Amino acid sequence: MTIRTSTILIADGSTWPERLGRDLRFGYQLAPTTLSVDETVKQLESSRTSEDGPGPDLVVTDVDLVGGGAVELCRRLNHSVVDIPVLVATFSHGREEVLDAVAEGASGYLVRANDIEATRMAIAKAIIGEPVVNAPLAGLILSHFRSFHGRTERVADTLDPMERRIVQLVARNHGLAELSDMIELTVAEVEESMRVIFDKLRSSRQTLLAGR
């Protein structure tokens, strides 16, 4: 995958953005800024009409961003004129809020402890519109569909056997190339399955959120 020069807006109050900027170095122009949900939305909307350029290619947001967290940011952007991918950053695995953020349009999430190459590739995939499904997120997806099973009769809200197998393998840290060999699908077919899985996750998660 070609990693082009991109601008990343980081809405995060920790020291992580500075460290990430140092580690990524080549291929990215980072705009690390500590922002709230309101400030992030306003900055993105104003960048779309700015004469200085189209604004950032990606937002990396802390899951607990001030003003409603990553879920509220994704919800606001989902109803805004701004069309930009969002990655959610967490300090630890298993934050269920990530699933709600994905339901509102997030591309996936980063765990700050991930190695830098995994982080670079996750960012590159998100920028070109690919879902970012790593082992922690795959585990959350499996847990969600286990708890969701039986609550609906809608077939579209369940994973078929192949989709479940793909998520299980990703949860065990198998990469896409390795995974495609194991299940005899092309990488492109696996990536398309990932997009379908994300669509089903969004649909079923929104159903649960509506019932809360």
Phi and psi in degrees as a GROMACS rama.xvg file:
@    title "Ramachandran Plot"
@    xaxis  label "Phi"
@    yaxis  label "Psi"
@TYPE xy
-76.7988  129.412  THR-2
-103.089  107.485  ILE-3
-90.6154  167.33  ARG-4
-69.5096  127.681  THR-5
-138.948  157.017  SER-6
-104.863  129.62  THR-7
-119.521  124.841  ILE-8
-93.0763  122.666  LEU-9
-111.462  111.82  ILE-10
-96.3061  91.7953  ALA-11
-159.044  128.781  ASP-12
-89.4633  4.20546  GLY-13
-93.2389  -175.427  SER-14
-86.2066  -1.09732  THR-15
-60.0847  -42.3026  TRP-16
-56.0308  -41.3162  PRO-17
-63.3797  -43.7672  GLU-18
-66.5289  -39.4944  ARG-19
-62.3515  -42.2658  LEU-20
-60.4461  -40.8263  GLY-21
-66.6086  -40.7073  ARG-22
-73.4398  -38.6965  ASP-23
-68.9313  -45.5166  LEU-24
47.6698  -107.224  ARG-25
-61.5408  136.273  PHE-26
98.6506  -8.79974  GLY-27
-138.124  143.692  TYR-28
-112.339  110.606  GLN-29
-93.765  143.162  LEU-30
-120.03  69.4293  ALA-31
-68.8668  120.422  PRO-32
-142.636  135.723  THR-33
-86.7165  111.87  THR-34
-132.873  156.118  LEU-35
-90.2043  177.044  SER-36
-58.0924  -50.1189  VAL-37
-59.5344  -46.0233  ASP-38
-64.4166  -38.8886  GLU-39
-64.6976  -46.5021  THR-40
-61.6744  -45.2106  VAL-41
-63.3037  -41.9372  LYS-42
-64.6623  -41.0665  GLN-43
-67.5377  -40.9006  LEU-44
-66.0499  -40.4775  GLU-45
-69.3795  -30.9746  SER-46
-68.0616  -24.4218  SER-47
-72.295  -20.72  ARG-48
-112.029  6.61336  THR-49
-77.8748  147.123  SER-50
-79.2256  -8.71003  GLU-51
-81.8587  -6.07125  ASP-52
138.613  177.496  GLY-53
-78.619  -2.88918  PRO-54
89.213  -171.485  GLY-55
-69.487  157.714  PRO-56
-91.3388  -14.9407  ASP-57
-157.595  145.755  LEU-58
-111.909  128.534  VAL-59
-109.381  117.145  VAL-60
-120.78  142.154  THR-61
-66.1609  140.853  ASP-62
-60.3721  -29.9391  VAL-63
-105.009  33.8942  ASP-64
-51.3363  135.781  LEU-65
-59.8201  133.098  VAL-66
102.887  18.1776  GLY-67
127.627  -7.07747  GLY-68
78.5913  -177.317  GLY-69
-62.6885  -33.0785  ALA-70
-62.0021  -46.4557  VAL-71
-66.1297  -38.972  GLU-72
-61.2463  -47.6473  LEU-73
-63.1973  -38.9017  CYS-74
-63.2687  -43.5631  ARG-75
-65.1703  -42.7694  ARG-76
-68.6638  -31.8309  LEU-77
-64.8832  -23.2943  ASN-78
-111.399  20.7388  HIS-79
-113.912  170.907  SER-80
-75.8229  -10.7659  VAL-81
-78.8516  126.343  VAL-82
-117.142  96.9523  ASP-83
-146.469  137.404  ILE-84
-70.0513  150.438  PRO-85
-129.422  132.235  VAL-86
-112.563  137.072  LEU-87
-96.7944  132.427  VAL-88
-107.565  135.508  ALA-89
-132.176  158.203  THR-90
-84.6692  -22.3668  PHE-91
-140.069  164.721  SER-92
-77.4388  162.302  HIS-93
82.5806  15.5183  GLY-94
-76.1095  112.676  ARG-95
-65.4629  -23.6426  GLU-96
-57.6671  -25.5282  GLU-97
-60.9632  -39.7501  VAL-98
-63.5771  -38.7818  LEU-99
-67.6103  -36.4511  ASP-100
-65.5737  -40.7929  ALA-101
-62.3117  -39.796  VAL-102
-61.4222  -26.5763  ALA-103
-94.9627  5.17962  GLU-104
118.375  -2.66401  GLY-105
-62.9996  149.708  ALA-106
-83.02  -14.8724  SER-107
150.646  -160.973  GLY-108
-147.829  160.571  TYR-109
-113.542  139.25  LEU-110
-101.086  127.405  VAL-111
-57.3966  -24.3777  ARG-112
-80.8588  -5.70026  ALA-113
-59.2262  149.94  ASN-114
-66.2766  155.724  ASP-115
-65.1832  -33.4557  ILE-116
-67.6836  -39.8332  GLU-117
-63.427  -38.2984  ALA-118
-65.9133  -44.8869  THR-119
-57.818  -46.2573  ARG-120
-68.9965  -36.1791  MET-121
-63.4716  -43.3122  ALA-122
-64.3336  -43.8445  ILE-123
-62.0955  -40.8724  ALA-124
-66.7486  -43.1387  LYS-125
-62.1824  -38.5555  ALA-126
-62.5315  -34.9269  ILE-127
-93.6316  9.91826  ILE-128
90.5064  12.0298  GLY-129
-87.3161  142.322  GLU-130
-67.5006  141.301  PRO-131
-104.476  98.7278  VAL-132
-112.177  103.057  VAL-133
-104.362  179.595  ASN-134
-58.5911  -44.6953  ALA-135
-61.4982  -43.0521  PRO-136
-68.0978  -38.9488  LEU-137
-60.1275  -39.8996  ALA-138
-62.4564  -41.07  GLY-139
-65.0705  -39.3251  LEU-140
-62.5975  -45.7153  ILE-141
-60.4427  -44.3773  LEU-142
-61.9177  -40.8845  SER-143
-61.4508  -48.9506  HIS-144
-70.2349  -27.1483  PHE-145
-65.4805  -43.9263  ARG-146
-73.7848  -27.0114  SER-147
-81.3453  -21.9813  PHE-148
-58.5763  131.745  HIS-149
89.4991  -9.36754  GLY-150
-88.1074  -8.28426  ARG-151
-145.196  153.887  THR-152
-99.6483  1.2607  GLU-153
-77.4073  113.664  ARG-154
-61.6129  -32.7674  VAL-155
-63.3589  -18.4008  ALA-156
-94.1449  10.3688  ASP-157
-119.803  157.5  THR-158
-87.9023  137.523  LEU-159
-79.8219  169.2  ASP-160
-55.3672  -39.8726  PRO-161
-68.4616  -41.031  MET-162
-64.1779  -40.771  GLU-163
-64.3815  -39.383  ARG-164
-62.7628  -41.8498  ARG-165
-61.4937  -46.9067  ILE-166
-64.6269  -38.3119  VAL-167
-61.6301  -41.5284  GLN-168
-69.2533  -39.4764  LEU-169
-63.3392  -38.5237  VAL-170
-63.7465  -21.9131  ALA-171
-94.8096  15.3889  ARG-172
74.1687  23.4902  ASN-173
-82.858  130.845  HIS-174
-74.298  167.142  GLY-175
-62.9218  -41.6485  LEU-176
-63.4202  -46.3845  ALA-177
-62.8404  -42.6045  GLU-178
-63.2299  -41.6553  LEU-179
-63.1572  -34.8192  SER-180
-67.295  -38.0327  ASP-181
-69.3928  -33.8732  MET-182
-110.653  6.87309  ILE-183
58.1656  45.0712  GLU-184
-122.724  155.417  LEU-185
-72.7964  160.861  THR-186
-59.7447  -38.9842  VAL-187
-61.2062  -39.2525  ALA-188
-68.5422  -36.8303  GLU-189
-65.2637  -43.4711  VAL-190
-62.7853  -38.7334  GLU-191
-65.6407  -38.4325  GLU-192
-61.9159  -38.062  SER-193
-60.95  -41.79  MET-194
-63.6572  -40.4847  ARG-195
-64.4327  -42.2143  VAL-196
-60.6202  -43.1484  ILE-197
-63.0507  -41.3391  PHE-198
-61.6973  -41.8413  ASP-199
-67.4137  -38.61  LYS-200
-61.8537  -45.4247  LEU-201
-61.3546  -45.1278  ARG-202
-62.3889  -49.3581  SER-203
-70.8962  -35.6275  SER-204
-67.6953  -40.2578  ARG-205
-64.1776  -34.6348  GLN-206
-63.249  -42.2747  THR-207
-66.7784  -42.564  LEU-208
-62.5951  -38.1665  LEU-209
-65.8668  -25.5091  ALA-210
-91.1798  -3.07022  GLY-211
